[in-house]
Amino acid sequence: MLKSSAQSTIDYLILTGIILIVVLPLLMFSNQRLDATRESQITDAVNIVENAVTELINLGYGSATERVVQIPSGIEYSLIENNNLILGFKGRELIYQFAYNIAGIFPINQGRHYIKLFNNGTYIIFSICGNNIIESPEQCDGTATPLGFECYPPGSPNACKLKCTPPLSCPFGYECVNDVCTILGFCGNGIPENFEQCDDGNINNGDGCSSTCQLEYCGDNSIQIGLGEECDPPSSSCTTSGGSTGTCNILCQCVPTIPPPPPTCNFNPSTASCTGSCSGGGSCISTGVSCTCCGNNVINPGEVCDPPTNVLGANGQCSLTEICSNSCQCATPPSPICPSSVMGYWHFDDNPPNPGTSYFTPILDSSCNGYNGQLFNVQFVSPPYSGYYGISALKFIGDPSDAISHIIFSTLDFPPQGTLEIIVKSDQWSGTISNVLSFASSYYSSPSPPYTPYGNCFGLFHIPNDPSTANANKIAATFNGDTFNAAYTNSGINLDVHHVAITWTPSQSILYIDGQPQSTIGTTIADCYKPFYIGYPPVSPAGSPAWGGTSFVGVIDEVILFDQPLSDSDIQMHYNNFITNQPYCIVSVCVGT
């Protein structure tokens, strides 16, 4: 039956009323709950980023991290003003205040986002890996990648970094490390640079290389659990894993203290001698008033050290210039050390006169080769570094005539291959080139003997602080006076104490600073001629410096000349010995083993 027009109108009004009274409020309530859920999701994402910002503030300049956030729909825009993150949402603004300067881009599109954060020292910078836009500190992002490179994708450990495989190069300012283009010049990039002693690619302590890229080792007074140390330093008291009292050994392991053995050897007062044996090990010897068992690794009454050893320092029980004798007493080595590879060793501790300026003073060679020198107008001073075992160093004071303050070794020939190491501290970088040491060249002023040395067969120099040259403040090594083929340090050197080494063969030479190789050059060595100078360049026949340099002004100590090129690890070991206050030339180290 057809409804009347009036009845249809009534039904429409009833349906409209139901929609307005029941359905519409339900829809509005549902949307409000949905908006509240989305706003909560936005707040969760912002909290994740805030926690990352706090982490980078604590880690400091150069630190970086990555966070994954889920962004709901409904965000209309984002901007950062006065450390506030402002998000447009449903016609209003959500404002989140941060406790540090922030900059960059916060994602607004719905979905999963990888946000990278970087502390540049002023701001914590946000960037979004995966949006095809390179934002600091990204190196690339999807299609926005330099031609010829591949970009690590979002979600990978190296997201938005350039991928490289040696020997492929990276853009200027980067170096390929572990297949990733890595910024040069900071601790943690896997490359020892400048004054870093090491760089293992992270900034963790306890793995042999500290968070400041300094070596960690047994004897640094810090227990490195990650290196397996139980105690530090050696010879200190410690508690063993079993809870008993122990002694820290030379490997930084806590071993139980061994009680003295029972007195099984007998003392004869009339002869002040001992007879018998030691049940706990060692030799039964007389101290003059009693017996002791020397060699049982226990310092008994009447002993100063134990066990006997020819190693300088006796594992920390004697001074660093002494050994432990067969009677368990600290003693001077009975004879000089004569490794076949050492041509000359001058430590400047050989009975110096009272501190001050000395003229015509002999400088003794501590090797067995007798290359003694003559010292002119040089001051004996205390070593310019703390804790080192040396007695004195030499201060070169220069002279206006540029011809006085130096040491000359008139009988020492330059080897065709070798290594020269020196501890040096410059007192000035101004003026002209400052000569550290050099050999003369056999460019003769006459065709037959006697020859007059002329020119510079080999030289080690300081370059003055001249802003007009790229090599200002650097140390340079030259052969045959060829300044166009010189090995330079990678950067300018400060006025601190430095360990400098140069190795050479007939085909190449390598310059090192503080244990690290700097540059390599080809070597063509002409016939060299005596003498060998420290602190002053050789003169020309006219009497002026042949290379145009000046006398050195500063402190020099521990000069050693080898007749073979040492390896990188040998030189690093020598440098480590120096900075850890060990003898500069221990027996086993001098021969490069």
Secondary structure, 3 states (H helix, E strand, C coil): CCCCHHHHHHHHHHHHHHHHHHHHHHHHHHHHHHHHHHHHHHHHHHHHHHHHHHHHHHHCCCCEEEEEEEECCCEEEEEEECCEEEEEECCEEEEEECCCCEEECCCCCCEEEEEEEEECCCCEEEEEECCCCCCCCCCCECCECCCCCEECCCCCCCCCCEECCCCCCCCCCEEEECCEEEECCCCCCCCCCCCCCCCCCCCCCCCCECCCCCECCCCCCCCCHHHCCCCCCCCCEEECCCCCEEEECCCCCEEECCCCCCCCCEEECCCCEEECCCCCCCEEEECCCCEEEECCCCCCCCCCCCCCECCCCHHHCCCCCCEECCCCCEECCCCCCCCCCEEEEECCCCCCCCCEEEEEEEECCCCCCCCCEEEEEEEEECCCCCCCCCCCEEEEECCCCCCCCEEEECCCCCCCCEEEEEEEEECCCCCCCEEEEEEEEECCCCCCCCCCCECEEEEEEECCCCCCCCCCCCEEEEECCCCCCCEECCCCCCCCCEEEEEEECCCEEEEEECCEEEEEEECCCCCEEEEEEECCCCECCCCCECCCCECCEEEEEEEEEECCCCCHHHHHHHHHHHHCCCCCCCHHHHCCC
